[in-house]
Amino acid sequence: MTVEWKEALATGIKEIDDQHKELINIINQLLEACNQGKGKEEVGKVIKFLEDYVISHFKAEENIQLKYNYPDYAAHKAQHEHFIREFIKLKSQFDNHGVSSFFVVDINRAVVEWLIQHICKTDVVLGKFLKTKI
C-alpha cells in the first residue's frame, strides 16, 4: 500500500504542504522497503530518517501555530506527542523483532492511517485558520 498526495490533504500553506508531501514520500519508502523484505539495516535507515523528520515537521507546525496564536494549539500538539509516543513504540518493536508481517501491519496502522487522518482533519483545519492570518 502506498500513499498518494491528494488535494484533500492540502492545507493551502506551502511550507506545511511541502513537508507533508515529503513525509508521504518517506512513508512510501518505508512501506516499499518492508514489502520488499529489505534487510533490517535498510528499513532501519528509513525509520530513523522518518523519526527525525516527523519531529522537525511537528516542531515547524507548532511554531507556526504559536506565531499566529492558533486557538487549538494544545490539542494539536497533544496529537503530535501521541504520534511520537506511538512511533517510538513501533521503532522499539522494529529494533527488537525486525521486519515481520506484524510490523508491516503496525506501520500501516500507526503511521499511514494516523498521519493521513491527522493531515485530512487536524492540519486542514489549521490551514484554514492560517489562511486568515498569513
N, C-alpha and C positions, 0 to 999 in steps of 0.2 A: 504494500500500500504506500503510495506516495501522496504528498500533499501538494495541491496546486494553489497558486495565488489566484484569488478571485476578487472582484471589486467589492463583494460583501465584506471582505476583510479590511478594506481601506478605511483609514481614519481621516484621510484628507490632509494629514500633516506629513509632509515629505520625509522628514527625519525619522519619524516613527514607522511610516510605511516601508521605507528602505530597510530599516532594521528588521521589520517583520519578514520582509522578503528574504533577507539574509538568514534569519532564523529558520524559515521554511526550507531553504536550501541546505542548511546544516542538518536539519532533521531528516531530510530526504537522503543525505549522505549516510547518516547513521542507520536508517532503515535498510538502505541498499547493502551496506556492509553486513548487517545482521542477516539479511535474506540470502546473501551470497556465502554465508558461513565463513566470512573472513576471520582471520585469527584474532585472538584476544587483544593483541597489540594494536591492530588496525582499528578495531571498534573502540578500544580504549582511547586512542588519539582523538577520535571524533567526539567521544563523550567528554573528554577533558576540554576540548575546544568549546563544545556546547555549554558546559558548565560555566566557563569563564564568560562566554558571550552572553548567556542569559543574565548573569549577574550585572554585567556592564549595561545591557539593554534596560533591565529593570531600573537601574540607578538613573539612567538618562531619562526614562519616562517619569520617574518620581521627581527628578529635579525640575522638569518642565511643569509638573503638577504644582510643585511648591512655588515656582516662579509666578504662576498665574492664579495662585490661591484656589486650586481645584477643590470644590466642596466635598468630594468623595475620596479625597486623598487617603485617608486612614484605611478605608475599606479596600481600596485598590492596592495599597501597599501590603495589606494583610493577605490578599490573594497572591501577590508576588512571593511573600515569605512562605506561604503554604506550598507553593510550587517548588521553591528551592528546597524545602524540607523533603518533599516527595522525591525530587530529583536526587538528593543526597542518598536517600534510601535505595533508589534504583542503582546508583553508582556503586554503592556498597554490595548490592546483590550481584552486579556485574563483576566487581573485584573478587568476590568470594566464589562465584559459580561460573563465570564466563558467559558466553552466548549460549542460551538454551531457548527452547520454544517458549518457556515461561517468561524469559527475559524479553523476547520479542513482543509477546502479548502485553507485558507490562509497559514496554516502551510505547506501544500504541495507545494504551490507556492513559498513562501518566503524562506523556509528552504530547503526542499528536492530538488526542481528543481534548485534553485540558487546554493546551495552548490555543487551538483553533477556537474553542468555546470562549476563552478569555478575550481573544482578539475580536471575535464577532460581537460579543456582548459588551464587555467592560471597556475595551480600548476604543471601539467605535463611538461609545457614549463620550469618552474622554475627547476624542477627535471633534465631535460636535461642539463640546464646550470650548475647546481651544480655538476653533474657527471663529468664535465670537470675540476672542481676546487677541488673536495674532493679526 
